[in-house]
Amino acid sequence: MKKEKTVIKIDNLTKEYRLYDKPIYRIVETFFSSGKTYYQSFMALDNISLEIQRGETIGIVGRNGSGKSTLLQIICGIIKPTKGSIVVDGRISALLELGAGFNPEFTGRQNVYLNGSILGLTQQEIDSRIDDILSFASIGDFIDQPVKSYSSGMFVRLAFSVAISIEPEILIVDEALSVGDEAFQRKCFAKINQIQEKGGTILFVSHSTTSIVELCSRAFMLDRGELLIAGEPKQVVSRYQKMVYAPDDKVEAMKNEMRLLENRFALPLEDEEPRRERVGGKRQERQAPQSPSAEVSEHYDPHLVPVSIIEYERKGGTILNPRLEDEHGNLVNILENGKSYSYVYEVKFDRGIDKVKFGMLIKTIKGVEICGCSADSAKAGCGTIAEGRVVKVTFPFQCLFYPDVYFLNAGVLGEDSDGEFYLDRQIDIAMFRVRGDNLKHCTALTTLVGFPEVTDE
C-alpha cells in the first residue's frame, strides 16, 4: 500500500513557560542577573514527536492543561517552541479560540476580509467567495454589525465559514463546533466530511469522545505535556476515559501502564471502511414538504429544515416531497418515542428503468448512521418502471430513538449492463426531532422494542 505524504512532522518538540510569582522578578532576572532563579518551569509540551500523513483526520484528547491547544498553536505558527522542530507542508486554516483574529470594532463583513487576507486570500478572491461565506454563516443582517455585539454562536458561524472558504489542505479545529444550533452543527460536520473526501488533513480537538471516534482515523492522548499513546480512536478514547474517571491517586499508575505498552504509539488499527463516494451537488434552501393531509399539529415545526443538503447528479429520476407522516397521514417532524411513523417520498422517472431500489438512511447530527433499509421494485410488484411514472415510497418505522435531532437520506438505484447506479440521491434531505418525555429509560441512540418490564418471578 502506498504511503501517504507527511504533511506535519514534529521532532522532540518542547514548550516551556516560566512562571513568576511577581512581575518584578522577570525584570530583575533579565537586567540584574545574579544566577538566582526567580521562576518555576512549566512544561506545556515535553519532548513530543509525531508524524501526520495527508488525508488523515487526527483526534487529540487530554484533560484540561494537557497541552492540546499549545500544540495546535505551534502547528499554526502562533507561538514558537522552546526546543525541537516542526515542519508543516500545506495551507493551514484554523478555528482555535473563539473570535481569535476578529477585531471587535469591525463589522462581520469587514472581519471576513480581514481574516481572509490573514489566511492568504486576495481581495478579489474574497469578493468571489463572499456570497458563499455569508450563506454558510447564516447570520443575516448582523453581518454589517460590529462583532462585539455577536453571540458566541454567531462568532463560530462566521469564523468557521471563513476558515473553510480557503479550501484548506490542513484544517485545525479546537473545541469550536460545540457552539451553535443542531442544524448548523450538522452543516459543519457535513463540510468536514467533504474536506475528508477531498483528501484534506484535519486535526480535531474535542472533549466529545463520540466525535473523536466518529470523525477520526487516528487519535493521540496528551497529559501534562506528554504524548502518552497514539493509535486507533476507540482504543485511545477508552484509555482516556478510564483515566479521566479514575481517582487522583490512581492516575499516575495508569500513566505508567501506558508508558510501558510495547507499541503505545502504534495501537492497532481496526479494518478501515472504504471511503465514501465523493459526490457532486450543492447546498440549497429546502422548502417545507407538502402533506397529503391539511392538518398540521403541535408535532410539526416548519423551521426544522436542513441546511446541509447535498444532491447527487440525477441520472433518470427525481426524489420529490420527502416527509415524515404519522399513522393518520399528518405531516410531522416532532416525534414521540414508541409511536409509529412513516418516511415517505415520491420518485418521478425520466426514463424507463428496470430493477429499481428505493433506499433511506437515518443518522445523527455528527453523521453516525443509525439505521437504513431499501425496497426492491420487483418484490413490491412494480417491475419495470416506465418513463414519466411517479411512484410513492413508504418506509414505516417505530420511533425508538434517544431524544435528539436526526437527519434523513434518500436514494434511488437503477441497474443497467454496467451495474447499479443512482438515479437520484440526496443527503440530509429532511430532519426530525425526538422528544424526551417518554425516554427516561433510554441510555444510547436507540432503545429496545417496547418498554422495560419488572415483574415478580
C-alpha positions in Angstrom: 0.0 0.0 0.0 1.4 3.4 -1.0 2.4 5.6 2.0 0.8 9.0 2.0 2.8 12.2 2.1 3.8 13.5 5.5 2.3 17.0 6.0 3.2 17.6 9.6 6.4 16.3 11.1 7.3 17.1 14.7 10.6 16.1 16.4 11.3 16.4 20.1 9.0 19.4 20.5 9.2 21.2 23.8 7.4 24.3 25.0 8.4 25.7 28.4 6.8 28.6 30.2 8.5 30.4 33.0 6.0 31.3 35.8 7.0 34.2 38.1 5.3 34.9 41.4 5.6 38.7 40.8 6.1 40.6 37.5 9.1 42.4 39.0 11.0 39.2 39.3 11.1 38.9 35.5 12.7 42.3 35.2 15.2 41.6 38.0 16.2 38.3 36.3 16.6 39.9 32.9 18.6 43.0 33.9 20.2 42.2 37.2 21.0 38.5 36.9 22.9 37.1 39.8 22.5 33.5 38.9 19.4 33.2 41.1 16.3 31.6 39.6 13.1 33.5 40.2 10.7 31.4 38.2 9.1 28.0 38.2 9.3 26.0 35.0 6.0 24.7 33.4 6.4 22.2 30.6 3.3 22.8 28.4 4.8 20.2 25.9 7.6 17.8 26.8 9.6 16.2 24.0 6.7 15.5 21.6 7.5 13.6 18.3 4.8 12.6 15.8 4.0 12.5 12.1 0.7 13.2 10.4 0.0 12.0 6.9 -2.0 13.7 4.1 -5.7 12.7 4.3 -5.7 11.7 8.0 -8.2 13.0 10.5 -6.4 13.2 13.8 -8.3 13.4 17.1 -6.4 14.9 20.1 -7.7 14.1 23.6 -6.5 15.0 27.0 -7.5 16.6 30.3 -7.6 20.4 30.8 -4.0 21.6 30.8 -2.6 18.7 28.8 -1.1 20.8 26.1 -3.6 20.3 23.3 -4.2 24.0 22.4 -0.5 24.7 22.8 0.4 22.0 20.3 -2.2 23.4 17.8 -0.9 26.9 18.2 2.7 25.8 17.5 1.5 23.9 14.4 -0.3 27.1 13.2 2.8 29.2 13.9 1.1 31.4 16.5 3.7 30.6 19.1 7.2 29.2 18.9 8.5 26.1 20.6 11.3 26.3 23.2 13.1 23.3 21.6 12.6 20.8 18.8 11.5 21.2 15.2 8.2 21.2 13.3 7.7 21.1 9.5 4.3 21.8 8.0 3.6 21.2 4.3 0.3 22.5 3.3 -2.1 25.5 3.6 -3.5 25.7 7.1 -6.8 27.1 8.2 -7.5 27.1 11.9 -10.5 27.6 14.2 -9.0 28.0 17.6 -10.0 30.4 20.4 -13.5 31.8 19.9 -13.2 35.1 17.9 -9.4 34.9 17.6 -8.3 37.2 14.8 -11.5 39.2 14.8 -11.5 42.9 15.5 -14.4 43.5 17.8 -15.0 47.0 16.5 -15.2 45.8 12.9 -18.4 44.5 11.3 -18.7 40.9 10.4 -18.2 41.7 6.7 -15.1 43.7 7.5 -13.8 40.8 9.6 -14.4 38.4 6.7 -12.0 40.5 4.6 -9.5 40.9 7.5 -9.4 37.1 8.2 -9.4 36.2 4.6 -6.3 38.3 4.0 -4.6 36.8 7.1 -5.3 33.3 5.5 -3.7 34.4 2.3 -6.6 35.4 0.1 -6.5 38.4 -2.1 -9.4 40.9 -2.1 -10.6 39.6 -5.5 -10.6 36.0 -4.1 -12.6 37.1 -1.1 -15.0 39.1 -3.4 -15.7 35.9 -5.4 -16.4 33.9 -2.2 -18.2 36.4 0.0 -21.7 35.2 -1.0 -20.9 31.6 -0.1 -19.3 32.6 3.1 -22.3 34.7 4.2 -24.7 32.0 3.1 -22.9 29.4 5.1 -22.7 31.6 8.2 -26.4 32.5 8.0 -26.3 35.4 10.4 -28.5 37.7 8.3 -28.3 41.5 8.8 -25.8 41.1 11.7 -23.1 40.7 9.1 -23.0 44.5 9.0 -22.9 45.0 12.7 -19.8 45.1 14.9 -18.8 41.6 16.0 -18.6 42.8 19.7 -22.4 42.5 19.6 -22.3 38.9 18.4 -23.3 35.9 20.4 -20.8 33.0 20.8 -22.8 31.0 18.2 -22.6 33.9 15.7 -18.9 34.1 16.2 -18.4 30.5 15.4 -20.7 30.6 12.4 -18.7 33.4 10.8 -15.3 32.1 11.9 -15.9 28.6 10.6 -17.3 30.0 7.3 -14.1 32.0 6.7 -11.9 29.1 7.8 -13.3 26.6 5.2 -13.6 29.2 2.5 -9.9 28.9 1.5 -10.3 25.2 0.8 -7.6 24.3 3.3 -5.2 21.4 2.9 -4.9 21.2 6.7 -7.9 22.2 8.8 -7.4 22.6 12.6 -10.4 22.8 14.9 -10.2 23.3 18.7 -13.5 22.7 20.5 -15.3 25.2 18.4 -18.1 23.1 16.9 -20.0 22.6 20.2 -21.4 26.0 19.8 -24.5 26.7 17.6 -27.8 25.0 16.9 -28.2 21.4 15.7 -28.8 22.3 12.0 -25.6 24.5 11.9 -23.5 21.8 13.7 -24.7 19.3 11.1 -23.7 21.7 8.3 -20.2 22.0 9.8 -19.8 18.2 10.2 -21.0 17.7 6.6 -18.4 20.2 5.4 -15.7 18.4 7.4 -16.8 15.2 5.7 -16.4 16.9 2.3 -12.8 18.0 3.2 -12.0 14.4 4.3 -13.3 13.1 0.9 -11.1 15.5 -1.0 -8.0 14.2 0.8 -7.7 17.1 3.3 -5.9 16.7 6.6 -7.8 17.5 9.8 -6.7 18.0 13.4 -9.6 17.9 15.7 -9.5 18.6 19.5 -12.7 17.8 21.4 -13.8 16.7 24.8 -16.6 14.9 22.9 -15.1 11.4 22.7 -18.0 10.4 20.5 -17.0 12.9 17.9 -13.4 11.7 18.0 -14.4 8.1 17.4 -16.9 9.1 14.6 -14.7 11.5 12.7 -11.1 10.4 13.2 -8.8 7.9 11.6 -6.2 8.1 14.4 -6.0 9.7 17.8 -3.4 11.0 20.3 -3.7 11.4 24.0 -1.7 14.1 25.8 -1.4 14.6 29.5 0.6 17.4 31.2 2.5 18.0 28.0 3.4 14.3 27.5 2.3 12.3 24.5 1.1 9.1 26.2 -0.4 7.0 23.4 -1.5 7.1 19.8 -3.5 4.8 17.6 -7.0 3.7 16.7 -9.5 6.2 18.1 -11.7 3.8 20.1 -8.7 2.4 21.9 -7.2 5.8 22.7 -10.6 7.1 23.8 -11.2 4.1 26.1 -7.9 4.7 27.9 -8.5 8.4 28.1 -12.0 7.9 29.6 -10.6 5.4 32.1 -8.0 7.9 33.2 -10.5 10.8 33.4 -12.8 8.9 35.8 -10.0 7.3 37.8 -9.3 8.5 41.4 -6.5 11.0 41.6 -4.3 8.5 43.4 -4.6 6.0 40.6 -3.8 8.3 37.6 -0.1 8.1 37.8 -0.1 4.3 37.9 -2.4 4.3 34.8 0.0 6.6 33.0 2.9 4.3 33.9 1.0 1.4 32.4 0.6 3.2 29.2 4.3 4.2 29.1 5.1 0.5 29.4 3.0 -0.6 26.5 5.2 -2.1 23.8 3.5 -0.2 21.0 1.9 2.7 22.7 2.5 5.0 19.7 1.0 2.4 17.3 -2.1 0.9 18.9 -3.7 -1.5 16.4 -6.0 -0.1 13.8 -9.3 -1.7 13.0 -10.0 -2.7 9.5 -10.6 0.5 7.6 -14.0 1.1 6.0 -13.9 2.1 2.3 -14.1 5.8 1.7 -17.5 7.1 0.8 -18.1 8.0 -2.8 -17.3 11.6 -3.5 -20.5 13.4 -4.5 -21.3 16.5 -6.5 -24.1 18.7 -5.8 -24.8 21.9 -3.9 -26.5 23.3 -0.8 -29.9 24.6 -1.3 -32.7 26.0 0.7 -35.3 23.3 1.3 -39.0 24.3 1.3 -41.3 22.6 3.7 -42.8 19.4 2.2 -46.4 19.2 1.3 -48.6 16.9 3.3 -51.4 14.9 1.9 -53.4 16.0 4.9 -54.2 19.6 5.6 -53.9 19.1 9.3 -50.8 20.4 10.9 -50.4 19.8 14.7 -48.1 20.6 17.5 -45.9 17.8 16.1 -44.7 19.8 13.2 -42.1 22.6 13.2 -41.9 24.4 9.8 -38.5 25.8 10.8 -36.9 22.4 11.3 -35.4 22.3 7.8 -31.9 21.0 7.0 -29.3 23.4 5.6 -26.6 20.8 4.7 -28.3 19.1 1.8 -26.1 17.5 -0.8 -27.6 16.3 -4.1 -26.1 13.7 -6.4 -26.3 14.3 -10.2 -29.6 13.0 -11.4 -29.5 10.2 -14.0 -33.1 9.4 -14.8 -35.1 10.1 -11.6 -36.0 12.8 -9.2 -36.9 12.4 -5.5 -39.8 14.6 -4.5 -41.5 15.8 -1.4 -39.6 13.9 1.3 -41.5 13.9 4.6 -42.5 12.1 7.8 -46.1 11.2 8.5 -47.9 9.8 11.5 -50.4 6.9 11.4 -53.1 9.3 10.2 -51.1 10.7 7.3 -50.4 14.0 9.1 -47.1 15.8 8.4 -44.8 15.6 11.4 -41.2 16.2 12.3 -41.5 16.2 16.1 -41.7 12.6 17.1 -42.6 10.8 20.3 -41.0 7.6 21.5 -42.9 4.4 21.0 -45.2 5.8 18.3 -45.3 4.6 14.7 -44.5 6.8 11.7 -43.6 6.6 8.0 -40.8 8.2 6.0 -42.4 9.0 2.6 -41.2 10.4 -0.7 -42.3 10.2 -4.3 -40.0 9.5 -7.3 -40.6 10.8 -10.8 -38.9 8.7 -13.5 -37.5 10.5 -16.6 -36.8 7.2 -18.4 -37.8 3.6 -18.2 -35.8 1.7 -15.5 -35.6 -2.0 -14.6 -34.6 -3.4 -11.2 -35.2 -0.2 -9.1 -34.3 0.0 -5.5 -35.5 2.7 -3.1 -33.4 3.5 0.0 -33.4 5.5 3.2 -31.0 6.2 6.0 -31.3 7.9 9.4 -28.2 9.4 11.0 -27.2 11.8 13.9 -26.0 15.4 13.7 -22.4 14.2 13.5 -23.2 11.8 10.7 -23.4 8.5 12.5 -25.5 6.1 10.5 -28.1 4.6 12.8 -30.3 2.6 10.5 -31.4 2.3 6.9 -33.2 -0.1 4.5 -34.1 -0.5 0.9 -37.2 -1.6 -1.1 -36.9 -3.6 -4.3 -39.4 -2.6 -7.0 -39.7 -6.1 -8.3 -40.6 -7.5 -4.9 -43.0 -4.7 -4.4 -44.8 -5.7 -7.6 -43.7 -2.7 -9.6 -41.4 -4.5 -12.1 -40.0 -2.2 -14.8 -41.0 1.4 -14.1 -41.9 3.3 -17.3 -40.8 6.8 -18.3 -42.9 9.6 -16.8 -44.3 7.4 -14.0 -44.4 8.8 -10.4 -44.3 6.3 -7.6 -44.8 6.7 -3.9 -42.3 5.0 -1.5 -43.2 4.5 2.2 -40.9 3.3 4.9 -42.9 2.6 8.1 -41.0 2.5 11.5 -41.5 2.8 15.2 -39.7 5.7 16.9 -37.2 4.2 19.4 -34.6 7.0 19.2 -32.9 8.9 22.0 -34.1 12.5 22.4 -32.1 14.5 19.8 -32.2 15.8 16.2 -31.8 13.3 13.3 -31.3 13.6 9.6 -32.7 11.6 6.7 -31.1 10.5 3.4 -33.0 9.2 0.3 -31.7 7.3 -2.7 -33.0 5.6 -5.8 -30.9 2.9 -7.6 -31.3 1.6 -11.1 -29.4 -1.1 -12.9 -28.1 -1.5 -16.5 -25.4 -3.5 -18.2 -22.7 -1.7 -16.3 -24.2 -2.4 -12.9 -26.1 -0.4 -10.3 -26.2 3.4 -10.3 -28.0 6.2 -8.6 -30.9 7.8 -10.5 -31.1 10.3 -7.6 -29.6 10.5 -4.2 -30.0 13.3 -1.6 -28.1 13.6 1.7 -29.7 15.4 4.7 -32.9 15.8 2.7 -35.0 16.1 5.8 -34.7 16.2 9.6 -36.7 15.5 12.7 -36.5 15.9 16.5 -37.4 13.2 19.0 -39.0 14.4 22.3 -37.6 13.1 25.5 -40.8 12.9 27.6 -41.1 9.1 27.5 -37.5 8.1 27.1 -36.0 8.2 30.6 -35.0 4.6 30.3 -33.1 5.0 27.0 -29.3 5.3 27.6 -28.0 5.2 24.0 -29.0 6.3 20.5 -31.9 3.8 20.3 -33.9 1.8 22.9 -35.3 -1.7 22.8 -38.6 -2.5 21.1 -41.2 -1.7 23.7 -40.6 -0.6 27.3 -38.8 -2.4 30.1 -40.9 -4.5 32.5 -40.1 -5.6 36.0 -42.2 -8.4 37.5 -42.0 -10.9 40.3 -40.9 -14.4 39.4 
